[in-house]
Each structure stands twice: as structure tokens, then as C-alpha cells.
Amino acid sequence: MSETMTMHIPAVHCDACIQSIEKIVERQGASFDSGDPDTKIVTISYDDAKVTRDQIVEALTDAEFSPEVT
């Protein structure tokens, strides 16, 4: 089943940060929907049968992005 997650990521400062997050998310098997370095908001879609919300958050935290899931 497809889920959508919106996160505030304080460590985002630029487009390169957004691109890094996109790569991390896609390696987890999720889809990067949008990201804005000004608002520091990222939206991701994922199939919870393939990857969990916690796995995505953990991958981003391991990369020192430490998301705040809303």
C-alpha cells in the first residue's frame, strides 16, 4: 500500500542537500516527491510492503539529516 510522508529536515541548506536526500530515499526503494531548501520540507511516497517509514527515517538520520516527521 502506498503511503506519503512529509518531513521537516532542519539540516537542509541547499539544492545539493535535497539531491542527496533524493538519492538516499530512492536507494531505500521509496519515491522522492518534492523538497524545498527554503522551507526544509520534503515529501516522500513509499510502499510500506517494501520499505517502512522507520527505515527511511533511519537512513536519513544515518546521513546526518535527522528528519522530523509530521
C-alpha positions as CSV (number, residue, x, y, z in Angstrom):
1,M,0.0,0.0,0.0
2,S,1.4,3.4,-0.9
3,E,2.0,5.9,1.9
4,T,3.1,9.5,1.8
5,M,5.3,11.1,4.4
6,T,6.2,14.8,4.9
7,M,9.3,15.7,6.9
8,H,10.9,18.9,8.2
9,I,14.6,18.5,7.8
10,P,16.5,21.3,9.6
11,A,19.9,20.2,8.2
12,V,18.7,21.1,4.6
13,H,20.5,24.2,3.4
14,C,20.6,24.0,-0.4
15,D,19.6,22.1,-3.6
16,A,22.6,19.8,-3.1
17,C,21.1,18.7,0.2
18,I,17.8,18.0,-1.5
19,Q,19.6,16.0,-4.2
20,S,21.4,13.9,-1.5
21,I,18.1,13.2,0.3
22,E,16.5,12.2,-3.0
23,K,19.3,9.6,-3.6
24,I,19.1,8.2,-0.1
25,V,15.3,7.9,-0.4
26,E,15.5,6.2,-3.8
27,R,18.1,3.7,-2.5
28,Q,15.6,2.7,0.2
29,G,13.1,1.9,-2.5
30,A,10.9,5.0,-1.9
31,S,9.9,7.8,-4.3
32,F,11.1,11.4,-3.7
33,D,8.1,13.6,-4.4
34,S,9.3,17.1,-3.6
35,G,11.8,19.1,-1.5
36,D,12.3,22.8,-0.8
37,P,15.5,24.0,0.8
38,D,13.8,27.3,1.9
39,T,11.1,25.6,3.9
40,K,13.2,22.5,4.6
41,I,10.2,20.3,3.8
42,V,10.5,17.0,2.0
43,T,7.7,14.8,0.8
44,I,8.2,11.1,0.1
45,S,6.0,8.3,-1.2
46,Y,6.7,4.6,-0.3
47,D,5.2,1.2,-0.4
48,D,5.1,0.0,3.2
49,A,5.3,-3.6,2.0
50,K,8.8,-2.8,0.6
51,V,10.2,-0.2,3.0
52,T,9.0,1.1,6.3
53,R,8.7,4.7,7.4
54,D,11.3,3.9,10.2
55,Q,13.8,2.5,7.6
56,I,13.6,5.7,5.6
57,V,13.9,7.9,8.7
58,E,16.9,5.8,9.9
59,A,18.7,6.1,6.5
60,L,18.3,9.9,6.6
61,T,19.4,10.1,10.2
62,D,22.5,7.9,9.4
63,A,23.3,10.5,6.7
64,E,23.0,13.2,9.4
65,F,19.8,14.8,8.0
66,S,17.7,13.9,11.2
67,P,14.2,14.4,9.8
68,E,11.2,15.5,11.9
69,V,8.3,13.5,10.6
70,T,5.0,15.4,10.6
